[in-house]
Amino acid sequence: MTNPRQALLNLIKDGEFHSGEQLSSQLHVSRTAIWKSIGQLRQLGVDIESKHGLGYRLRHPLQLFDADSVHENLNEQAARHCRDIEILFETESTNQYLSELIGHSPCSGKVVLAEYQSQGRGRRGNQWLSPLGSGICFSLAWRADNSYASLGLLSLFVGVAVARTLTHLGVNDVGLKWPNDILVNQQKLGGILVEMQGEANGPVDMIIGVGINYDIPVALVQKVDQPVTDISRNMTTTINRNEIAAALISQLLELLATTDEQQHAALLEEWRHLDCYKDRMANLQLPGSEVSGRIMGIDNDGCLLISVNGQVQRYMCGELSVRLQT
């Protein structure tokens, strides 16, 4: 059954004015119910204008996800490996949603996209903020027979796949920040969250979450405590969200279906080429401590290398913050 707010949004997504009377008649609900749904959509970050005598409209038309459109835009290889595509209007987290599904039955190749995540997560439990319809947020389930040792590099490889896709679509100056940030011109465009379930020697169920800013309101950008950007600010032509989602999913499914040990070296070199912060001074926040030094890149296991007091140290995890001055 369609969510009432989703049904309303589908009627006003064109950016034209729609009267409360029209909307209540089309949806077979009272005008009070329309008013309440408008308020709820505004709470989800949807910019809705109301004008006496005219009704309601979106200040900026929205491109909503459509499963058929995404599937039609997958490339041939990805289409073979895609189990199905599900669109959620609202969910706590696409990663969590898939995690619960995996607990009941295998769903390798399943993709879940969400218009809005109330508890979207980044690394270390950080919240991922994205108003409804303003991002490209999805998770992909995949089962692999590999061990955790090789899968430890997966977050980096996914970053390469995302950067390739965005560059191909026309986004310039795409870069990566260890271990999972997607940047454009040193500003955060998106992030990756890879979670795994299974035995150390496989098989392993992986959930790959990707969140990319598509068209973030200026008001939200000003609230974030780090430089952020979105796709709309970095492209000269507009590309539909469904096409971008399909391109990202295609590249990820190709990566998962074909990656083997022989390709790891090439992917690592590509990641190093995209590394925005090599040779920069940085702080690395660790559980209970912090280290400072110069970033020296990554090793062949995907660990961060930092020169601390002249000694190169190796780190498997941590939250990296780069200093303004080098």
Secondary structure, DSSP 4 states (H G I P E B T S, - for coil): ---HHHHHHHHHTTSS-B-HHHHHHHHTS-HHHHHHHHHHHHHTT--EEEETTTEEEESS------HHHHHHTS-HHHHHH--EEEEESSBS-HHHHHHHHHTTS--TTEEEEES-BTT-B-GGG-B----TTSEEEEEEEEEE---HHHHTTHHHHHHHHHHHHHHHHT--SEEEETTTEEEETTEEEEEEEEEEEE-TTS-EEEEEEEEEESS--HHHHHHSSS-B--GGGG-SS---HHHHHHHHHHHHHHHHHH--HHHHHHHHHHHHHHBS-TT-EEEEEETTEEEEEEEEEE-TTS-EEEEETTEEEEESS-EEEE-S--
